[in-house]
Amino acid sequence: LDPADLAQFALCDVVGRPGGPGGAWQGEHLREVGDAERPLLLQELWKPKAGWSRRFEIRRRQDLERDRDRDSS
């Protein structure tokens, strides 16, 4: 990955659970982690409810913006 392309990506905090096709993990709630946030501290301080899990994913910012636009319309 070219360092010039780093701004095209964002770290996201995703909460989900198994249950997709074949028992695949399925994200239900997603939010972009802010630049000043500390992901490991977030993980330590906030635990999902039983049956749910959290993971961090790297997403393209253009995909996040497209999803936000779709959700707001």
Biotite code that builds the C-alpha atoms (Angstrom):
import biotite.structure as struc

atoms = struc.array([
    struc.Atom([0.000, 0.000, 0.000], chain_id="A", res_id=1, res_name="LEU", atom_name="CA", element="C"),
    struc.Atom([1.369, 3.353, -1.015], chain_id="A", res_id=2, res_name="ASP", atom_name="CA", element="C"),
    struc.Atom([1.533, 5.774, 1.963], chain_id="A", res_id=3, res_name="PRO", atom_name="CA", element="C"),
    struc.Atom([-0.146, 8.387, -0.237], chain_id="A", res_id=4, res_name="ALA", atom_name="CA", element="C"),
    struc.Atom([-3.234, 6.135, -0.356], chain_id="A", res_id=5, res_name="ASP", atom_name="CA", element="C"),
    struc.Atom([-3.628, 5.799, 3.433], chain_id="A", res_id=6, res_name="LEU", atom_name="CA", element="C"),
    struc.Atom([-6.206, 8.608, 3.631], chain_id="A", res_id=7, res_name="ALA", atom_name="CA", element="C"),
    struc.Atom([-8.512, 6.485, 1.461], chain_id="A", res_id=8, res_name="GLN", atom_name="CA", element="C"),
    struc.Atom([-8.996, 4.003, 4.313], chain_id="A", res_id=9, res_name="PHE", atom_name="CA", element="C"),
    struc.Atom([-10.561, 4.137, 7.773], chain_id="A", res_id=10, res_name="ALA", atom_name="CA", element="C"),
    struc.Atom([-10.481, 1.877, 10.811], chain_id="A", res_id=11, res_name="LEU", atom_name="CA", element="C"),
    struc.Atom([-14.014, 0.803, 11.772], chain_id="A", res_id=12, res_name="CYS", atom_name="CA", element="C"),
    struc.Atom([-15.413, -0.715, 14.957], chain_id="A", res_id=13, res_name="ASP", atom_name="CA", element="C"),
    struc.Atom([-17.918, -3.405, 13.929], chain_id="A", res_id=14, res_name="VAL", atom_name="CA", element="C"),
    struc.Atom([-20.289, -5.291, 16.248], chain_id="A", res_id=15, res_name="VAL", atom_name="CA", element="C"),
    struc.Atom([-21.925, -8.436, 14.953], chain_id="A", res_id=16, res_name="GLY", atom_name="CA", element="C"),
    struc.Atom([-22.566, -12.109, 15.536], chain_id="A", res_id=17, res_name="ARG", atom_name="CA", element="C"),
    struc.Atom([-22.416, -15.435, 13.763], chain_id="A", res_id=18, res_name="PRO", atom_name="CA", element="C"),
    struc.Atom([-25.498, -16.192, 11.753], chain_id="A", res_id=19, res_name="GLY", atom_name="CA", element="C"),
    struc.Atom([-24.891, -15.430, 8.127], chain_id="A", res_id=20, res_name="GLY", atom_name="CA", element="C"),
    struc.Atom([-24.809, -18.113, 5.438], chain_id="A", res_id=21, res_name="PRO", atom_name="CA", element="C"),
    struc.Atom([-22.816, -21.069, 6.711], chain_id="A", res_id=22, res_name="GLY", atom_name="CA", element="C"),
    struc.Atom([-22.567, -19.486, 10.161], chain_id="A", res_id=23, res_name="GLY", atom_name="CA", element="C"),
    struc.Atom([-20.381, -16.664, 8.832], chain_id="A", res_id=24, res_name="ALA", atom_name="CA", element="C"),
    struc.Atom([-19.836, -13.629, 11.031], chain_id="A", res_id=25, res_name="TRP", atom_name="CA", element="C"),
    struc.Atom([-22.254, -10.849, 10.128], chain_id="A", res_id=26, res_name="GLN", atom_name="CA", element="C"),
    struc.Atom([-21.662, -7.218, 11.090], chain_id="A", res_id=27, res_name="GLY", atom_name="CA", element="C"),
    struc.Atom([-24.738, -5.388, 12.386], chain_id="A", res_id=28, res_name="GLU", atom_name="CA", element="C"),
    struc.Atom([-23.396, -2.038, 13.629], chain_id="A", res_id=29, res_name="HIS", atom_name="CA", element="C"),
    struc.Atom([-20.431, -0.176, 12.188], chain_id="A", res_id=30, res_name="LEU", atom_name="CA", element="C"),
    struc.Atom([-18.804, 3.120, 13.086], chain_id="A", res_id=31, res_name="ARG", atom_name="CA", element="C"),
    struc.Atom([-15.606, 4.785, 12.028], chain_id="A", res_id=32, res_name="GLU", atom_name="CA", element="C"),
    struc.Atom([-13.000, 5.020, 14.801], chain_id="A", res_id=33, res_name="VAL", atom_name="CA", element="C"),
    struc.Atom([-11.869, 8.619, 15.286], chain_id="A", res_id=34, res_name="GLY", atom_name="CA", element="C"),
    struc.Atom([-8.251, 9.648, 14.881], chain_id="A", res_id=35, res_name="ASP", atom_name="CA", element="C"),
    struc.Atom([-7.946, 10.467, 18.596], chain_id="A", res_id=36, res_name="ALA", atom_name="CA", element="C"),
    struc.Atom([-9.523, 7.179, 19.768], chain_id="A", res_id=37, res_name="GLU", atom_name="CA", element="C"),
    struc.Atom([-7.469, 4.247, 20.990], chain_id="A", res_id=38, res_name="ARG", atom_name="CA", element="C"),
    struc.Atom([-8.822, 0.958, 19.584], chain_id="A", res_id=39, res_name="PRO", atom_name="CA", element="C"),
    struc.Atom([-7.273, -1.278, 22.254], chain_id="A", res_id=40, res_name="LEU", atom_name="CA", element="C"),
    struc.Atom([-8.710, 0.898, 25.010], chain_id="A", res_id=41, res_name="LEU", atom_name="CA", element="C"),
    struc.Atom([-12.135, 0.777, 23.332], chain_id="A", res_id=42, res_name="LEU", atom_name="CA", element="C"),
    struc.Atom([-11.905, -2.994, 23.223], chain_id="A", res_id=43, res_name="GLN", atom_name="CA", element="C"),
    struc.Atom([-10.938, -3.197, 26.887], chain_id="A", res_id=44, res_name="GLU", atom_name="CA", element="C"),
    struc.Atom([-13.589, -0.815, 28.217], chain_id="A", res_id=45, res_name="LEU", atom_name="CA", element="C"),
    struc.Atom([-16.623, -1.842, 26.199], chain_id="A", res_id=46, res_name="TRP", atom_name="CA", element="C"),
    struc.Atom([-17.708, -5.446, 25.804], chain_id="A", res_id=47, res_name="LYS", atom_name="CA", element="C"),
    struc.Atom([-20.637, -6.489, 23.580], chain_id="A", res_id=48, res_name="PRO", atom_name="CA", element="C"),
    struc.Atom([-23.621, -8.344, 25.053], chain_id="A", res_id=49, res_name="LYS", atom_name="CA", element="C"),
    struc.Atom([-23.647, -12.151, 25.191], chain_id="A", res_id=50, res_name="ALA", atom_name="CA", element="C"),
    struc.Atom([-23.890, -13.682, 21.720], chain_id="A", res_id=51, res_name="GLY", atom_name="CA", element="C"),
    struc.Atom([-22.334, -10.636, 20.068], chain_id="A", res_id=52, res_name="TRP", atom_name="CA", element="C"),
    struc.Atom([-18.724, -9.893, 19.266], chain_id="A", res_id=53, res_name="SER", atom_name="CA", element="C"),
    struc.Atom([-16.658, -6.982, 18.048], chain_id="A", res_id=54, res_name="ARG", atom_name="CA", element="C"),
    struc.Atom([-13.892, -6.666, 15.542], chain_id="A", res_id=55, res_name="ARG", atom_name="CA", element="C"),
    struc.Atom([-12.009, -3.901, 13.849], chain_id="A", res_id=56, res_name="PHE", atom_name="CA", element="C"),
    struc.Atom([-12.059, -3.707, 10.071], chain_id="A", res_id=57, res_name="GLU", atom_name="CA", element="C"),
    struc.Atom([-10.287, -1.483, 7.580], chain_id="A", res_id=58, res_name="ILE", atom_name="CA", element="C"),
    struc.Atom([-12.745, -0.046, 5.071], chain_id="A", res_id=59, res_name="ARG", atom_name="CA", element="C"),
    struc.Atom([-12.472, 2.294, 2.129], chain_id="A", res_id=60, res_name="ARG", atom_name="CA", element="C"),
    struc.Atom([-13.749, 5.763, 3.021], chain_id="A", res_id=61, res_name="ARG", atom_name="CA", element="C"),
    struc.Atom([-15.670, 5.981, -0.268], chain_id="A", res_id=62, res_name="GLN", atom_name="CA", element="C"),
    struc.Atom([-17.615, 2.827, 0.708], chain_id="A", res_id=63, res_name="ASP", atom_name="CA", element="C"),
    struc.Atom([-18.441, 4.300, 4.123], chain_id="A", res_id=64, res_name="LEU", atom_name="CA", element="C"),
    struc.Atom([-19.667, 7.528, 2.525], chain_id="A", res_id=65, res_name="GLU", atom_name="CA", element="C"),
    struc.Atom([-21.769, 5.588, -0.009], chain_id="A", res_id=66, res_name="ARG", atom_name="CA", element="C"),
    struc.Atom([-23.352, 3.537, 2.787], chain_id="A", res_id=67, res_name="ASP", atom_name="CA", element="C"),
    struc.Atom([-24.084, 6.708, 4.814], chain_id="A", res_id=68, res_name="ARG", atom_name="CA", element="C"),
    struc.Atom([-25.734, 8.320, 1.799], chain_id="A", res_id=69, res_name="ASP", atom_name="CA", element="C"),
    struc.Atom([-27.833, 5.197, 1.186], chain_id="A", res_id=70, res_name="ARG", atom_name="CA", element="C"),
    struc.Atom([-28.898, 4.996, 4.858], chain_id="A", res_id=71, res_name="ASP", atom_name="CA", element="C"),
    struc.Atom([-29.910, 8.659, 4.999], chain_id="A", res_id=72, res_name="SER", atom_name="CA", element="C"),
    struc.Atom([-32.179, 8.489, 1.954], chain_id="A", res_id=73, res_name="SER", atom_name="CA", element="C"),
])
